[in-house]
């Protein structure tokens, strides 16, 4: 018996739920952090925060569904649980990596903005 369809459905529901919940949490809590890095520039902060959220959703949901293509045949319930757990763990690693890459991007952007501000005051 082939359990792939069941695995895809469970994986899809869990994946989208996890990505949306984590994305909302990053969006809501990250605004304060970005606002501090952007020196209280609320307009830039909101634009960057929204851009990061959309990019996060597109990248992670896209990756999660592309990953379905590479699954092995799931023949029993044990393989179903193992397959879902394995693929979810990889996705969680990708989510964490994406978060840290976003934070690195924000840090670089804030540094470049800070250096531009300092140069304009020196001129």
C-alpha positions in Angstrom: 0.0 0.0 0.0 1.2 3.5 -0.9 1.0 6.1 1.9 2.6 9.0 -0.1 -0.7 10.9 -0.6 -1.4 10.8 3.1 2.2 11.9 3.8 1.9 14.8 1.4 -1.3 16.0 2.9 0.0 15.8 6.5 3.3 17.3 5.5 1.6 20.1 3.6 -0.8 21.1 6.4 2.0 21.0 9.1 4.4 22.8 6.9 2.1 25.7 5.9 0.9 26.0 9.5 4.4 26.1 10.9 5.7 28.6 8.3 2.7 31.0 8.7 2.9 30.9 12.6 6.7 31.4 12.7 6.5 34.1 10.0 3.8 36.1 11.9 5.9 35.8 15.0 9.0 37.1 13.3 7.0 39.9 11.6 5.4 41.0 14.8 8.5 40.7 17.1 11.1 41.6 14.6 9.7 45.1 13.9 11.1 46.4 17.2 14.5 45.0 16.4 14.5 46.4 12.9 13.3 49.8 14.1 16.2 50.0 16.5 18.7 49.1 13.7 17.1 51.6 11.3 17.4 54.4 13.9 13.6 54.9 14.4 12.8 55.2 10.7 9.3 53.7 10.9 8.5 53.9 7.2 11.7 52.0 6.1 11.3 49.6 9.0 7.7 48.7 8.0 8.7 48.3 4.3 11.7 46.1 5.1 9.7 44.0 7.6 7.0 43.4 5.1 9.5 42.6 2.3 11.2 40.1 4.6 7.9 38.4 5.5 6.8 38.0 1.9 10.3 36.7 0.9 10.2 34.3 3.9 6.8 32.9 2.9 7.6 32.5 -0.8 11.0 30.9 -0.2 9.9 28.5 2.5 6.6 27.4 1.2 8.1 27.0 -2.3 11.0 24.9 -0.9 8.6 22.8 1.1 6.5 21.9 -1.9 9.4 21.3 -4.2 10.8 18.9 -1.6 7.7 16.7 -2.2 9.1 15.8 -5.6 12.1 14.0 -4.0 10.3 11.8 -1.5 10.8 8.1 -1.6 7.9 5.7 -1.8 6.2 5.5 1.6 5.0 1.9 2.1 3.9 1.6 5.7 2.9 3.8 8.7 6.3 3.7 10.2 7.9 5.0 7.0 5.1 7.7 6.9 5.9 9.0 10.3 9.7 8.8 9.6 9.4 10.5 6.3 7.3 13.4 7.7 9.6 13.8 10.6 12.7 13.8 8.4 11.3 16.4 6.0 9.9 18.6 8.8 13.3 18.6 10.5 15.0 19.7 7.3 12.4 22.4 6.9 12.9 23.7 10.5 16.6 23.9 9.8 15.9 26.0 6.6 13.5 28.2 8.6 16.2 28.9 11.2 18.8 29.5 8.5 16.5 31.9 6.7 15.8 33.8 9.9 19.5 34.3 10.6 20.2 35.3 7.0 17.5 37.9 7.3 19.0 39.2 10.5 22.4 39.4 8.8 20.8 41.3 5.9 19.2 43.8 8.3 22.5 44.3 10.1 24.3 45.0 6.8 21.6 47.4 5.7 21.6 49.2 9.1 25.4 49.5 8.9 25.3 51.0 5.4 22.6 53.4 6.4 24.6 54.4 9.5 27.7 55.0 7.4 25.7 57.1 4.9 24.2 59.2 7.7 27.6 59.7 9.2 29.1 60.8 5.9 26.3 63.3 5.3 26.9 64.9 8.7 30.6 65.2 8.0 30.1 67.0 4.7 
